[in-house]
């Protein structure tokens, strides 16, 4: 089967996520898994290569897919904090016409509002949760057998049905990705980098783990790590192709000593997002020695300032995001921000944690009224 993995062109109007395109990691994994299963898969990323809808659809039509996958959000950074924008995917689906084969929607929207996703896009099926392994199952079965696949939703007799809840990918089964020069030559962007270091080489994104962790408790879905060797193989391939900076897209980058020690032995700088309360002075020192030049740190308490100041003494750019600050006095928050700014730490207004698709408070707020779909557990 021929499968087209399509990322529409996007704008960032009305959203806060980065305007620059990033490597489509989920599509990268899906492509490799589909190829291993004997399928012919190709990625068509209009956002990354700055294609118009017409140019994108022309390329897909020339490929003549049996199945086309449409993303409802542009990159790993926005899949966990989706914008309510449907115009891009809708225009692409309408422009593809009958030459797209079976249409499958992937991305964060299907996890919470599959009925609306199907209605708005006119697709045949929606994947709930992580999409990589689900796409292999969809490609490997005829449509009349899709009812046996966990974590999908589809229309049947004027209603939307499905089996099981959102998918949770086995991240340890994800292969090392190989991005060719066509991709890396178009990726000069160094995400969330503000230091004065050398930026002659391209940037890239990489993933070492998935799932949000608050202290020792899962905040969104189960914390999963990639196979250590796969992460290093992928990183070494990027370095060999001249990449000088990588950003770890992990929802929470943990103080993983073996990984940090390996990073320290490679000539590459990196950035990441974390929670400052998961670190101590020793692990922050190791983080700096490993080549970290950018820390985007969520801060659960006002008294975590000492670790932030220590981090700034070792790492060029540190950002502090105070979360869940409803119980803090505004004057105390203002004083906290002023103190950190005096030490060169960038701060922004306190924000409640974003209610991502798998969190319980997300659905009541964002699911449209009238959404009736409840996946069975049978």
HELIX and SHEET records of a PDB file:
HELIX    1   1 UNK A   25  UNK A   36  1                                  12    
HELIX    2   2 UNK A   46  UNK A   49  1                                   4    
HELIX    3   3 UNK A   53  UNK A   63  1                                  11    
HELIX    4   4 UNK A   76  UNK A   79  1                                   4    
HELIX    5   5 UNK A   87  UNK A   96  1                                  10    
HELIX    6   6 UNK A   97  UNK A  100  5                                   4    
HELIX    7   7 UNK A  109  UNK A  112  1                                   4    
HELIX    8   8 UNK A  114  UNK A  121  1                                   8    
HELIX    9   9 UNK A  132  UNK A  139  1                                   8    
HELIX   10  10 UNK A  143  UNK A  148  5                                   6    
HELIX   11  11 UNK A  171  UNK A  173  5                                   3    
HELIX   12  12 UNK A  181  UNK A  184  1                                   4    
HELIX   13  13 UNK A  228  UNK A  240  1                                  13    
HELIX   14  14 UNK A  257  UNK A  264  1                                   8    
HELIX   15  15 UNK A  276  UNK A  278  5                                   3    
HELIX   16  16 UNK A  281  UNK A  289  1                                   9    
HELIX   17  17 UNK A  302  UNK A  304  5                                   3    
HELIX   18  18 UNK A  305  UNK A  314  1                                  10    
HELIX   19  19 UNK A  330  UNK A  342  1                                  13    
HELIX   20  20 UNK A  360  UNK A  366  1                                   7    
SHEET    1   A 7 UNK A  40  UNK A  45  0                                        
SHEET    2   A 7 UNK A   2  UNK A   7  1                                        
SHEET    3   A 7 UNK A  67  UNK A  71  1                                        
SHEET    4   A 7 UNK A 102  UNK A 106  1                                        
SHEET    5   A 7 UNK A 125  UNK A 127  1                                        
SHEET    6   A 7 UNK A 152  UNK A 156 -1                                        
SHEET    7   A 7 UNK A 159  UNK A 163 -1                                        
SHEET    1   B 6 UNK A 203  UNK A 206  0                                        
SHEET    2   B 6 UNK A 245  UNK A 248  1                                        
SHEET    3   B 6 UNK A 269  UNK A 275  1                                        
SHEET    4   B 6 UNK A 292  UNK A 299  1                                        
SHEET    5   B 6 UNK A 317  UNK A 322  1                                        
SHEET    6   B 6 UNK A 346  UNK A 347  1                                        
SHEET    1   C 2 UNK A 209  UNK A 210  0                                        
SHEET    2   C 2 UNK A 224  UNK A 225 -1                                        
SHEET    1   D 2 UNK A 213  UNK A 214  0                                        
SHEET    2   D 2 UNK A 217  UNK A 218 -1                                        
END                                                                             
